[in-house]
Amino acid sequence: QVQLVESGGGLVQPGGSLRLSCAASGSRFSINLMGWYRQAPGKEREVVALIIPSGITTYADSVKGRFTISRDNAKNAIDLQMNSLKPEDTAVYYCYAQGHYWGKGTLVTVSS
């Protein structure tokens, strides 16, 4: 059973930066697809960024050029560097691993 633990959320002013981290445990093998989703109040969960072991990434249009996803394959861990944050980025961010594994989420609030 894969377990995902996120860290790094918090309160930041518009234009600021945050870095989220996610570590997976319980898998004997390298996890293929990992990524980040988010869910804002009153909205459906949406994909933010995905990455596979080769380093190929995909991003939601709303975060392209501002967010960067990276991973450590040996540790089955991923990070999300978020720059130029906007109030509309406010959401609970969830780590995802292929096989429908989810973290509990970490809250990111962008507000002055």
Backbone atoms as SQL, in Angstrom:
CREATE TABLE atoms (id INTEGER PRIMARY KEY, chain TEXT, resi INTEGER, resn TEXT, atom TEXT, x REAL, y REAL, z REAL);
INSERT INTO atoms VALUES
  (1, 'A', 1, 'GLN', 'N', 0.838, -1.185, 0.000),
  (2, 'A', 1, 'GLN', 'CA', 0.000, 0.000, 0.000),
  (3, 'A', 1, 'GLN', 'C', 0.875, 1.239, 0.000),
  (4, 'A', 2, 'VAL', 'N', 0.704, 2.072, -0.998),
  (5, 'A', 2, 'VAL', 'CA', 1.496, 3.294, -1.108),
  (6, 'A', 2, 'VAL', 'C', 0.863, 4.396, -0.252),
  (7, 'A', 3, 'GLN', 'N', 1.694, 5.053, 0.502),
  (8, 'A', 3, 'GLN', 'CA', 1.258, 6.205, 1.286),
  (9, 'A', 3, 'GLN', 'C', 2.008, 7.443, 0.819),
  (10, 'A', 4, 'LEU', 'N', 1.273, 8.536, 0.690),
  (11, 'A', 4, 'LEU', 'CA', 1.845, 9.800, 0.230),
  (12, 'A', 4, 'LEU', 'C', 1.695, 10.845, 1.322),
  (13, 'A', 5, 'VAL', 'N', 2.768, 11.558, 1.593),
  (14, 'A', 5, 'VAL', 'CA', 2.744, 12.598, 2.613),
  (15, 'A', 5, 'VAL', 'C', 3.242, 13.899, 2.002),
  (16, 'A', 6, 'GLU', 'N', 2.387, 14.924, 2.041),
  (17, 'A', 6, 'GLU', 'CA', 2.743, 16.231, 1.503),
  (18, 'A', 6, 'GLU', 'C', 3.235, 17.143, 2.616),
  (19, 'A', 7, 'SER', 'N', 4.007, 18.140, 2.203),
  (20, 'A', 7, 'SER', 'CA', 4.437, 19.188, 3.121),
  (21, 'A', 7, 'SER', 'C', 4.710, 20.450, 2.323),
  (22, 'A', 8, 'GLY', 'N', 4.741, 21.577, 3.029),
  (23, 'A', 8, 'GLY', 'CA', 5.153, 22.825, 2.396),
  (24, 'A', 8, 'GLY', 'C', 4.066, 23.839, 2.140),
  (25, 'A', 9, 'GLY', 'N', 2.820, 23.535, 2.440),
  (26, 'A', 9, 'GLY', 'CA', 1.770, 24.520, 2.218),
  (27, 'A', 9, 'GLY', 'C', 1.847, 25.655, 3.229),
  (28, 'A', 10, 'GLY', 'N', 1.002, 26.653, 3.007),
  (29, 'A', 10, 'GLY', 'CA', 0.980, 27.777, 3.933),
  (30, 'A', 10, 'GLY', 'C', 0.359, 29.003, 3.319),
  (31, 'A', 11, 'LEU', 'N', 0.568, 30.119, 3.998),
  (32, 'A', 11, 'LEU', 'CA', 0.038, 31.411, 3.554),
  (33, 'A', 11, 'LEU', 'C', 1.153, 32.213, 2.892),
  (34, 'A', 12, 'VAL', 'N', 0.864, 32.761, 1.725),
  (35, 'A', 12, 'VAL', 'CA', 1.860, 33.555, 1.007),
  (36, 'A', 12, 'VAL', 'C', 1.148, 34.723, 0.333),
  (37, 'A', 13, 'GLN', 'N', 1.854, 35.826, 0.175),
  (38, 'A', 13, 'GLN', 'CA', 1.278, 36.981, -0.494),
  (39, 'A', 13, 'GLN', 'C', 1.300, 36.799, -2.006),
  (40, 'A', 14, 'PRO', 'N', 0.399, 37.464, -2.706),
  (41, 'A', 14, 'PRO', 'CA', 0.439, 37.396, -4.176),
  (42, 'A', 14, 'PRO', 'C', 1.815, 37.786, -4.706),
  (43, 'A', 15, 'GLY', 'N', 2.274, 37.025, -5.678),
  (44, 'A', 15, 'GLY', 'CA', 3.603, 37.234, -6.230),
  (45, 'A', 15, 'GLY', 'C', 4.683, 36.445, -5.538),
  (46, 'A', 16, 'GLY', 'N', 4.348, 35.830, -4.426),
  (47, 'A', 16, 'GLY', 'CA', 5.324, 35.068, -3.659),
  (48, 'A', 16, 'GLY', 'C', 5.515, 33.652, -4.175),
  (49, 'A', 17, 'SER', 'N', 6.321, 32.895, -3.443),
  (50, 'A', 17, 'SER', 'CA', 6.662, 31.530, -3.850),
  (51, 'A', 17, 'SER', 'C', 6.468, 30.557, -2.697),
  (52, 'A', 18, 'LEU', 'N', 6.183, 29.326, -3.052),
  (53, 'A', 18, 'LEU', 'CA', 6.118, 28.220, -2.105),
  (54, 'A', 18, 'LEU', 'C', 6.637, 26.970, -2.797),
  (55, 'A', 19, 'ARG', 'N', 7.132, 26.052, -1.998),
  (56, 'A', 19, 'ARG', 'CA', 7.581, 24.777, -2.544),
  (57, 'A', 19, 'ARG', 'C', 6.874, 23.664, -1.789),
  (58, 'A', 20, 'LEU', 'N', 6.171, 22.829, -2.522),
  (59, 'A', 20, 'LEU', 'CA', 5.505, 21.674, -1.939),
  (60, 'A', 20, 'LEU', 'C', 6.344, 20.421, -2.182),
  (61, 'A', 21, 'SER', 'N', 6.312, 19.530, -1.222),
  (62, 'A', 21, 'SER', 'CA', 7.025, 18.265, -1.354),
  (63, 'A', 21, 'SER', 'C', 6.086, 17.108, -1.053),
  (64, 'A', 22, 'CYS', 'N', 6.370, 15.973, -1.680),
  (65, 'A', 22, 'CYS', 'CA', 5.572, 14.772, -1.460),
  (66, 'A', 22, 'CYS', 'C', 6.508, 13.583, -1.461),
  (67, 'A', 23, 'ALA', 'N', 6.400, 12.772, -0.429),
  (68, 'A', 23, 'ALA', 'CA', 7.210, 11.568, -0.329),
  (69, 'A', 23, 'ALA', 'C', 6.299, 10.350, -0.291),
  (70, 'A', 24, 'ALA', 'N', 6.642, 9.362, -1.094),
  (71, 'A', 24, 'ALA', 'CA', 5.867, 8.125, -1.141),
  (72, 'A', 24, 'ALA', 'C', 6.591, 7.036, -0.369),
  (73, 'A', 25, 'SER', 'N', 5.831, 6.246, 0.349),
  (74, 'A', 25, 'SER', 'CA', 6.391, 5.093, 1.045),
  (75, 'A', 25, 'SER', 'C', 5.510, 3.887, 0.775),
  (76, 'A', 26, 'GLY', 'N', 6.081, 2.708, 0.973),
  (77, 'A', 26, 'GLY', 'CA', 5.312, 1.489, 0.819),
  (78, 'A', 26, 'GLY', 'C', 5.423, 0.842, -0.542),
  (79, 'A', 27, 'SER', 'N', 6.178, 1.449, -1.463),
  (80, 'A', 27, 'SER', 'CA', 6.350, 0.858, -2.789),
  (81, 'A', 27, 'SER', 'C', 7.761, 0.327, -2.939),
  (82, 'A', 28, 'ARG', 'N', 7.881, -0.893, -3.401),
  (83, 'A', 28, 'ARG', 'CA', 9.197, -1.489, -3.600),
  (84, 'A', 28, 'ARG', 'C', 9.805, -1.047, -4.922),
  (85, 'A', 29, 'PHE', 'N', 8.985, -0.486, -5.787),
  (86, 'A', 29, 'PHE', 'CA', 9.435, -0.139, -7.126),
  (87, 'A', 29, 'PHE', 'C', 9.241, 1.346, -7.387),
  (88, 'A', 30, 'SER', 'N', 9.892, 1.817, -8.431),
  (89, 'A', 30, 'SER', 'CA', 9.723, 3.207, -8.820),
  (90, 'A', 30, 'SER', 'C', 8.293, 3.403, -9.326),
  (91, 'A', 31, 'ILE', 'N', 7.636, 4.409, -8.792),
  (92, 'A', 31, 'ILE', 'CA', 6.279, 4.725, -9.215),
  (93, 'A', 31, 'ILE', 'C', 6.338, 5.454, -10.543),
  (94, 'A', 32, 'ASN', 'N', 5.487, 5.063, -11.470),
  (95, 'A', 32, 'ASN', 'CA', 5.545, 5.666, -12.796),
  (96, 'A', 32, 'ASN', 'C', 5.036, 7.105, -12.752),
  (97, 'A', 33, 'LEU', 'N', 3.755, 7.291, -12.854),
  (98, 'A', 33, 'LEU', 'CA', 3.201, 8.636, -12.924),
  (99, 'A', 33, 'LEU', 'C', 2.964, 9.189, -11.515),
  (100, 'A', 34, 'MET', 'N', 3.478, 10.377, -11.276),
  (101, 'A', 34, 'MET', 'CA', 3.198, 11.109, -10.034),
  (102, 'A', 34, 'MET', 'C', 2.863, 12.549, -10.387),
  (103, 'A', 35, 'GLY', 'N', 2.188, 13.211, -9.479),
  (104, 'A', 35, 'GLY', 'CA', 1.855, 14.595, -9.787),
  (105, 'A', 35, 'GLY', 'C', 1.105, 15.293, -8.685),
  (106, 'A', 36, 'TRP', 'N', 0.622, 16.463, -9.023),
  (107, 'A', 36, 'TRP', 'CA', -0.120, 17.313, -8.102),
  (108, 'A', 36, 'TRP', 'C', -1.460, 17.693, -8.700),
  (109, 'A', 37, 'TYR', 'N', -2.471, 17.630, -7.864),
  (110, 'A', 37, 'TYR', 'CA', -3.796, 18.135, -8.175),
  (111, 'A', 37, 'TYR', 'C', -4.138, 19.190, -7.133),
  (112, 'A', 38, 'ARG', 'N', -5.173, 19.965, -7.413),
  (113, 'A', 38, 'ARG', 'CA', -5.635, 20.917, -6.410),
  (114, 'A', 38, 'ARG', 'C', -7.150, 21.049, -6.468),
  (115, 'A', 39, 'GLN', 'N', -7.701, 21.457, -5.343),
  (116, 'A', 39, 'GLN', 'CA', -9.136, 21.664, -5.260),
  (117, 'A', 39, 'GLN', 'C', -9.407, 22.946, -4.500),
  (118, 'A', 40, 'ALA', 'N', -9.974, 23.907, -5.197),
  (119, 'A', 40, 'ALA', 'CA', -10.340, 25.175, -4.577),
  (120, 'A', 40, 'ALA', 'C', -11.748, 25.058, -3.997),
  (121, 'A', 41, 'PRO', 'N', -12.076, 25.915, -3.039),
  (122, 'A', 41, 'PRO', 'CA', -13.410, 25.855, -2.433),
  (123, 'A', 41, 'PRO', 'C', -14.512, 25.963, -3.475),
  (124, 'A', 42, 'GLY', 'N', -15.446, 25.026, -3.440),
  (125, 'A', 42, 'GLY', 'CA', -16.573, 25.057, -4.350),
  (126, 'A', 42, 'GLY', 'C', -16.276, 24.590, -5.764),
  (127, 'A', 43, 'LYS', 'N', -15.060, 24.103, -5.992),
  (128, 'A', 43, 'LYS', 'CA', -14.680, 23.661, -7.337),
  (129, 'A', 43, 'LYS', 'C', -14.255, 22.204, -7.321),
  (130, 'A', 44, 'GLU', 'N', -14.214, 21.610, -8.509),
  (131, 'A', 44, 'GLU', 'CA', -13.764, 20.238, -8.631),
  (132, 'A', 44, 'GLU', 'C', -12.244, 20.156, -8.574),
  (133, 'A', 45, 'ARG', 'N', -11.750, 18.981, -8.194),
  (134, 'A', 45, 'ARG', 'CA', -10.310, 18.765, -8.185),
  (135, 'A', 45, 'ARG', 'C', -9.795, 18.803, -9.621),
  (136, 'A', 46, 'GLU', 'N', -8.650, 19.473, -9.810),
  (137, 'A', 46, 'GLU', 'CA', -8.083, 19.601, -11.142),
  (138, 'A', 46, 'GLU', 'C', -6.598, 19.274, -11.119),
  (139, 'A', 47, 'VAL', 'N', -6.102, 18.822, -12.258),
  (140, 'A', 47, 'VAL', 'CA', -4.683, 18.506, -12.357),
  (141, 'A', 47, 'VAL', 'C', -3.880, 19.796, -12.421),
  (142, 'A', 48, 'VAL', 'N', -2.752, 19.787, -11.755),
  (143, 'A', 48, 'VAL', 'CA', -1.829, 20.921, -11.783),
  (144, 'A', 48, 'VAL', 'C', -0.599, 20.578, -12.619),
  (145, 'A', 49, 'ALA', 'N', 0.053, 19.462, -12.276),
  (146, 'A', 49, 'ALA', 'CA', 1.259, 19.054, -12.982),
  (147, 'A', 49, 'ALA', 'C', 1.479, 17.566, -12.764),
  (148, 'A', 50, 'LEU', 'N', 2.020, 16.916, -13.807),
  (149, 'A', 50, 'LEU', 'CA', 2.313, 15.492, -13.754),
  (150, 'A', 50, 'LEU', 'C', 3.724, 15.251, -14.257),
  (151, 'A', 51, 'ILE', 'N', 4.350, 14.170, -13.770),
  (152, 'A', 51, 'ILE', 'CA', 5.710, 13.856, -14.189),
  (153, 'A', 51, 'ILE', 'C', 5.912, 12.353, -14.176),
  (154, 'A', 52, 'ILE', 'N', 6.675, 11.849, -15.145),
  (155, 'A', 52, 'ILE', 'CA', 7.020, 10.436, -15.190),
  (156, 'A', 52, 'ILE', 'C', 8.531, 10.299, -14.934),
  (157, 'A', 53, 'PRO', 'N', 9.023, 9.081, -14.700),
  (158, 'A', 53, 'PRO', 'CA', 10.427, 8.915, -14.320),
  (159, 'A', 53, 'PRO', 'C', 11.435, 9.498, -15.308),
  (160, 'A', 54, 'SER', 'N', 11.109, 9.542, -16.585),
  (161, 'A', 54, 'SER', 'CA', 12.045, 10.095, -17.570),
  (162, 'A', 54, 'SER', 'C', 12.191, 11.602, -17.445),
  (163, 'A', 55, 'GLY', 'N', 11.292, 12.210, -16.676),
  (164, 'A', 55, 'GLY', 'CA', 11.335, 13.660, -16.504),
  (165, 'A', 55, 'GLY', 'C', 10.361, 14.417, -17.372),
  (166, 'A', 56, 'ILE', 'N', 9.631, 13.717, -18.209),
  (167, 'A', 56, 'ILE', 'CA', 8.620, 14.370, -19.035),
  (168, 'A', 56, 'ILE', 'C', 7.508, 14.884, -18.130),
  (169, 'A', 57, 'THR', 'N', 7.122, 16.124, -18.384),
  (170, 'A', 57, 'THR', 'CA', 6.131, 16.783, -17.531),
  (171, 'A', 57, 'THR', 'C', 4.962, 17.319, -18.354),
  (172, 'A', 58, 'THR', 'N', 3.877, 17.579, -17.666),
  (173, 'A', 58, 'THR', 'CA', 2.743, 18.260, -18.263),
  (174, 'A', 58, 'THR', 'C', 2.143, 19.166, -17.202),
  (175, 'A', 59, 'TYR', 'N', 1.658, 20.322, -17.638),
  (176, 'A', 59, 'TYR', 'CA', 1.135, 21.323, -16.720),
  (177, 'A', 59, 'TYR', 'C', -0.241, 21.812, -17.164),
  (178, 'A', 60, 'ALA', 'N', -1.033, 22.209, -16.199),
  (179, 'A', 60, 'ALA', 'CA', -2.257, 22.921, -16.517),
  (180, 'A', 60, 'ALA', 'C', -1.889, 24.269, -17.135),
  (181, 'A', 61, 'ASP', 'N', -2.684, 24.717, -18.071),
  (182, 'A', 61, 'ASP', 'CA', -2.395, 25.994, -18.729),
  (183, 'A', 61, 'ASP', 'C', -2.289, 27.129, -17.714),
  (184, 'A', 62, 'SER', 'N', -3.067, 27.060, -16.663),
  (185, 'A', 62, 'SER', 'CA', -3.120, 28.149, -15.690),
  (186, 'A', 62, 'SER', 'C', -1.833, 28.304, -14.884),
  (187, 'A', 63, 'VAL', 'N', -0.967, 27.287, -14.893),
  (188, 'A', 63, 'VAL', 'CA', 0.255, 27.355, -14.093),
  (189, 'A', 63, 'VAL', 'C', 1.526, 27.305, -14.940),
  (190, 'A', 64, 'LYS', 'N', 1.395, 27.124, -16.235),
  (191, 'A', 64, 'LYS', 'CA', 2.573, 27.052, -17.102),
  (192, 'A', 64, 'LYS', 'C', 3.416, 28.309, -16.969),
  (193, 'A', 65, 'GLY', 'N', 4.717, 28.096, -16.845),
  (194, 'A', 65, 'GLY', 'CA', 5.630, 29.221, -16.710),
  (195, 'A', 65, 'GLY', 'C', 5.794, 29.722, -15.292),
  (196, 'A', 66, 'ARG', 'N', 4.938, 29.256, -14.382),
  (197, 'A', 66, 'ARG', 'CA', 5.029, 29.698, -12.990),
  (198, 'A', 66, 'ARG', 'C', 5.379, 28.545, -12.040),
  (199, 'A', 67, 'PHE', 'N', 4.878, 27.359, -12.345),
  (200, 'A', 67, 'PHE', 'CA', 5.113, 26.181, -11.500),
  (201, 'A', 67, 'PHE', 'C', 6.075, 25.229, -12.188),
  (202, 'A', 68, 'THR', 'N', 6.881, 24.547, -11.386),
  (203, 'A', 68, 'THR', 'CA', 7.804, 23.544, -11.902),
  (204, 'A', 68, 'THR', 'C', 7.724, 22.300, -11.037),
  (205, 'A', 69, 'ILE', 'N', 7.464, 21.172, -11.674),
  (206, 'A', 69, 'ILE', 'CA', 7.420, 19.898, -10.960),
  (207, 'A', 69, 'ILE', 'C', 8.738, 19.165, -11.194),
  (208, 'A', 70, 'SER', 'N', 9.227, 18.510, -10.160),
  (209, 'A', 70, 'SER', 'CA', 10.457, 17.730, -10.267),
  (210, 'A', 70, 'SER', 'C', 10.295, 16.475, -9.426),
  (211, 'A', 71, 'ARG', 'N', 11.197, 15.514, -9.660),
  (212, 'A', 71, 'ARG', 'CA', 11.095, 14.274, -8.904),
  (213, 'A', 71, 'ARG', 'C', 12.448, 13.647, -8.640),
  (214, 'A', 72, 'ASP', 'N', 12.487, 12.861, -7.576),
  (215, 'A', 72, 'ASP', 'CA', 13.642, 12.037, -7.221),
  (216, 'A', 72, 'ASP', 'C', 13.171, 10.593, -7.354),
  (217, 'A', 73, 'ASN', 'N', 13.563, 9.941, -8.441),
  (218, 'A', 73, 'ASN', 'CA', 13.052, 8.595, -8.704),
  (219, 'A', 73, 'ASN', 'C', 13.473, 7.599, -7.630),
  (220, 'A', 74, 'ALA', 'N', 14.674, 7.757, -7.122),
  (221, 'A', 74, 'ALA', 'CA', 15.167, 6.804, -6.124),
  (222, 'A', 74, 'ALA', 'C', 14.336, 6.851, -4.843),
  (223, 'A', 75, 'LYS', 'N', 13.797, 8.017, -4.566),
  (224, 'A', 75, 'LYS', 'CA', 13.025, 8.191, -3.337),
  (225, 'A', 75, 'LYS', 'C', 11.519, 8.188, -3.579),
  (226, 'A', 76, 'ASN', 'N', 11.106, 8.072, -4.843),
  (227, 'A', 76, 'ASN', 'CA', 9.675, 8.205, -5.155),
  (228, 'A', 76, 'ASN', 'C', 9.115, 9.479, -4.528),
  (229, 'A', 77, 'ALA', 'N', 9.804, 10.561, -4.772),
  (230, 'A', 77, 'ALA', 'CA', 9.409, 11.839, -4.185),
  (231, 'A', 77, 'ALA', 'C', 9.288, 12.893, -5.284),
  (232, 'A', 78, 'ILE', 'N', 8.362, 13.794, -5.112),
  (233, 'A', 78, 'ILE', 'CA', 8.201, 14.889, -6.057),
  (234, 'A', 78, 'ILE', 'C', 8.088, 16.209, -5.319),
  (235, 'A', 79, 'ASP', 'N', 8.458, 17.268, -6.011),
  (236, 'A', 79, 'ASP', 'CA', 8.317, 18.624, -5.503),
  (237, 'A', 79, 'ASP', 'C', 7.528, 19.456, -6.501),
  (238, 'A', 80, 'LEU', 'N', 6.954, 20.524, -6.002),
  (239, 'A', 80, 'LEU', 'CA', 6.291, 21.494, -6.868),
  (240, 'A', 80, 'LEU', 'C', 6.747, 22.883, -6.437),
  (241, 'A', 81, 'GLN', 'N', 7.547, 23.510, -7.262),
  (242, 'A', 81, 'GLN', 'CA', 7.983, 24.886, -7.010),
  (243, 'A', 81, 'GLN', 'C', 6.961, 25.823, -7.627),
  (244, 'A', 82, 'MET', 'N', 6.373, 26.644, -6.788),
  (245, 'A', 82, 'MET', 'CA', 5.321, 27.550, -7.242),
  (246, 'A', 82, 'MET', 'C', 5.801, 28.987, -7.094),
  (247, 'A', 83, 'ASN', 'N', 5.910, 29.684, -8.202),
  (248, 'A', 83, 'ASN', 'CA', 6.330, 31.078, -8.216),
  (249, 'A', 83, 'ASN', 'C', 5.218, 31.973, -8.731),
  (250, 'A', 84, 'SER', 'N', 5.373, 33.242, -8.494),
  (251, 'A', 84, 'SER', 'CA', 4.392, 34.229, -8.972),
  (252, 'A', 84, 'SER', 'C', 2.972, 33.807, -8.622),
  (253, 'A', 85, 'LEU', 'N', 2.793, 33.443, -7.381),
  (254, 'A', 85, 'LEU', 'CA', 1.492, 32.924, -6.960),
  (255, 'A', 85, 'LEU', 'C', 0.416, 33.989, -7.026),
  (256, 'A', 86, 'LYS', 'N', -0.781, 33.533, -7.364),
  (257, 'A', 86, 'LYS', 'CA', -1.947, 34.395, -7.511),
  (258, 'A', 86, 'LYS', 'C', -3.033, 33.953, -6.528),
  (259, 'A', 87, 'PRO', 'N', -3.931, 34.849, -6.176),
  (260, 'A', 87, 'PRO', 'CA', -5.026, 34.442, -5.280),
  (261, 'A', 87, 'PRO', 'C', -5.805, 33.241, -5.804),
  (262, 'A', 88, 'GLU', 'N', -5.924, 33.129, -7.113),
  (263, 'A', 88, 'GLU', 'CA', -6.676, 32.005, -7.688),
  (264, 'A', 88, 'GLU', 'C', -5.935, 30.668, -7.575),
  (265, 'A', 89, 'ASP', 'N', -4.700, 30.701, -7.097),
  (266, 'A', 89, 'ASP', 'CA', -3.975, 29.460, -6.825),
  (267, 'A', 89, 'ASP', 'C', -4.339, 28.892, -5.451),
  (268, 'A', 90, 'THR', 'N', -5.105, 29.640, -4.690),
  (269, 'A', 90, 'THR', 'CA', -5.520, 29.166, -3.377),
  (270, 'A', 90, 'THR', 'C', -6.336, 27.887, -3.507),
  (271, 'A', 91, 'ALA', 'N', -5.889, 26.843, -2.809),
  (272, 'A', 91, 'ALA', 'CA', -6.535, 25.533, -2.908),
  (273, 'A', 91, 'ALA', 'C', -5.848, 24.566, -1.958),
  (274, 'A', 92, 'VAL', 'N', -6.469, 23.413, -1.802),
  (275, 'A', 92, 'VAL', 'CA', -5.783, 22.284, -1.167),
  (276, 'A', 92, 'VAL', 'C', -5.083, 21.518, -2.278),
  (277, 'A', 93, 'TYR', 'N', -3.802, 21.322, -2.106),
  (278, 'A', 93, 'TYR', 'CA', -2.984, 20.640, -3.102),
  (279, 'A', 93, 'TYR', 'C', -2.770, 19.194, -2.665),
  (280, 'A', 94, 'TYR', 'N', -3.029, 18.280, -3.591),
  (281, 'A', 94, 'TYR', 'CA', -2.938, 16.851, -3.311),
  (282, 'A', 94, 'TYR', 'C', -1.839, 16.212, -4.148),
  (283, 'A', 95, 'CYS', 'N', -1.053, 15.404, -3.515),
  (284, 'A', 95, 'CYS', 'CA', -0.075, 14.587, -4.220),
  (285, 'A', 95, 'CYS', 'C', -0.784, 13.343, -4.752),
  (286, 'A', 96, 'TYR', 'N', -0.404, 12.936, -5.959),
  (287, 'A', 96, 'TYR', 'CA', -1.021, 11.783, -6.605),
  (288, 'A', 96, 'TYR', 'C', 0.059, 10.829, -7.099),
  (289, 'A', 97, 'ALA', 'N', -0.207, 9.534, -6.972),
  (290, 'A', 97, 'ALA', 'CA', 0.671, 8.506, -7.533),
  (291, 'A', 97, 'ALA', 'C', -0.170, 7.501, -8.304),
  (292, 'A', 98, 'GLN', 'N', 0.356, 7.061, -9.411),
  (293, 'A', 98, 'GLN', 'CA', -0.343, 6.111, -10.265),
  (294, 'A', 98, 'GLN', 'C', -0.812, 4.908, -9.450),
  (295, 'A', 99, 'GLY', 'N', -2.056, 4.525, -9.710),
  (296, 'A', 99, 'GLY', 'CA', -2.667, 3.484, -8.911),
  (297, 'A', 99, 'GLY', 'C', -3.753, 4.075, -8.022),
  (298, 'A', 100, 'HIS', 'N', -4.029, 5.351, -8.264),
  (299, 'A', 100, 'HIS', 'CA', -5.072, 6.081, -7.535),
  (300, 'A', 100, 'HIS', 'C', -4.730, 6.251, -6.057),
  (301, 'A', 101, 'TYR', 'N', -3.479, 6.570, -5.815),
  (302, 'A', 101, 'TYR', 'CA', -3.059, 6.879, -4.459),
  (303, 'A', 101, 'TYR', 'C', -3.034, 8.394, -4.280),
  (304, 'A', 102, 'TRP', 'N', -3.544, 8.844, -3.155),
  (305, 'A', 102, 'TRP', 'CA', -3.631, 10.280, -2.868),
  (306, 'A', 102, 'TRP', 'C', -3.082, 10.599, -1.489),
  (307, 'A', 103, 'GLY', 'N', -2.446, 11.759, -1.388),
  (308, 'A', 103, 'GLY', 'CA', -2.089, 12.277, -0.086),
  (309, 'A', 103, 'GLY', 'C', -3.298, 12.935, 0.553),
  (310, 'A', 104, 'LYS', 'N', -3.128, 13.387, 1.785),
  (311, 'A', 104, 'LYS', 'CA', -4.239, 14.010, 2.504),
  (312, 'A', 104, 'LYS', 'C', -4.443, 15.462, 2.104),
  (313, 'A', 105, 'GLY', 'N', -3.450, 16.039, 1.461),
  (314, 'A', 105, 'GLY', 'CA', -3.567, 17.406, 0.986),
  (315, 'A', 105, 'GLY', 'C', -2.879, 18.405, 1.897),
  (316, 'A', 106, 'THR', 'N', -2.432, 19.493, 1.288),
  (317, 'A', 106, 'THR', 'CA', -1.835, 20.593, 2.024),
  (318, 'A', 106, 'THR', 'C', -2.422, 21.900, 1.500),
  (319, 'A', 107, 'LEU', 'N', -2.794, 22.778, 2.413),
  (320, 'A', 107, 'LEU', 'CA', -3.491, 24.004, 2.028),
  (321, 'A', 107, 'LEU', 'C', -2.500, 25.086, 1.618),
  (322, 'A', 108, 'VAL', 'N', -2.762, 25.673, 0.471),
  (323, 'A', 108, 'VAL', 'CA', -2.011, 26.834, 0.000),
  (324, 'A', 108, 'VAL', 'C', -2.979, 28.007, -0.081),
  (325, 'A', 109, 'THR', 'N', -2.652, 29.072, 0.625),
  (326, 'A', 109, 'THR', 'CA', -3.487, 30.269, 0.621),
  (327, 'A', 109, 'THR', 'C', -2.662, 31.440, 0.122),
  (328, 'A', 110, 'VAL', 'N', -3.140, 32.064, -0.941),
  (329, 'A', 110, 'VAL', 'CA', -2.455, 33.221, -1.511),
  (330, 'A', 110, 'VAL', 'C', -3.331, 34.443, -1.244),
  (331, 'A', 111, 'SER', 'N', -2.862, 35.288, -0.362),
  (332, 'A', 111, 'SER', 'CA', -3.670, 36.425, 0.054),
  (333, 'A', 111, 'SER', 'C', -2.777, 37.499, 0.656),
  (334, 'A', 112, 'SER', 'N', -3.199, 38.744, 0.482),
  (335, 'A', 112, 'SER', 'CA', -2.480, 39.848, 1.101),
  (336, 'A', 112, 'SER', 'C', -3.107, 40.205, 2.438);
